[in-house]
Amino acid sequence: MNEFLRQFVKKTIFKMIDNVPEWQVREYALGWYAKGILTEEDLEEIEEKYNKPEEPVVEENEITEEVAEEPIEEASEEIPNESEVE
């Protein structure tokens, strides 16, 4: 096996990961695996790049415990009904 070609293909694949859809990266890698250039260990490295634990996403409209514990103040002004306005 040509080690230079193997390293070249791996470097190319790792650069593709941020710029190309995942299925295309996997298809490309499997093509080189089928030709005997990439090894199972190389495919595992590629798999690890996609299996990073995701950071939890915090929604802007989520209520935190701090906000939920604050008392709700009632409005001091009363709103007049229609008969009082006339």
DAURZI-V974486 format. One record per residue. RES is the residue in three letters. SS is DSSP state (A for helix, B for strand, O for the rest). NEAR is the number of other ideal C-beta (glycine too) atoms within 10 Angstrom. Layout:
res/ss/near
RES/SS/NEAR
RES/SS/NEAR
This chain:
res/ss/near
MET/O/10
ASN/O/10
GLU/A/8
PHE/A/8
LEU/A/13
ARG/A/16
GLN/A/11
PHE/A/12
VAL/A/20
LYS/A/18
LYS/A/10
THR/A/13
ILE/A/21
PHE/A/13
LYS/A/11
MET/A/16
ILE/O/12
ASP/O/8
ASN/O/8
VAL/O/14
PRO/O/9
GLU/A/12
TRP/A/8
GLN/A/11
VAL/A/21
ARG/A/16
GLU/A/11
TYR/A/17
ALA/A/22
LEU/A/13
GLY/A/12
TRP/A/19
TYR/A/16
ALA/A/9
LYS/O/11
GLY/O/10
ILE/O/18
LEU/O/23
THR/O/14
GLU/A/7
GLU/A/7
ASP/A/18
LEU/A/16
GLU/A/9
GLU/A/14
ILE/A/22
GLU/A/11
GLU/A/9
LYS/A/13
TYR/A/10
ASN/O/8
LYS/O/7
PRO/O/5
GLU/O/6
GLU/O/6
PRO/O/5
VAL/O/6
VAL/O/7
GLU/O/6
GLU/O/4
ASN/O/4
GLU/O/8
ILE/O/9
THR/O/8
GLU/A/6
GLU/A/7
VAL/A/8
ALA/A/7
GLU/A/8
GLU/O/7
PRO/O/5
ILE/O/4
GLU/O/6
GLU/O/5
ALA/O/6
SER/O/5
GLU/O/5
GLU/O/7
ILE/O/7
PRO/O/9
ASN/O/7
GLU/A/6
SER/A/6
GLU/A/8
VAL/A/7
GLU/O/5
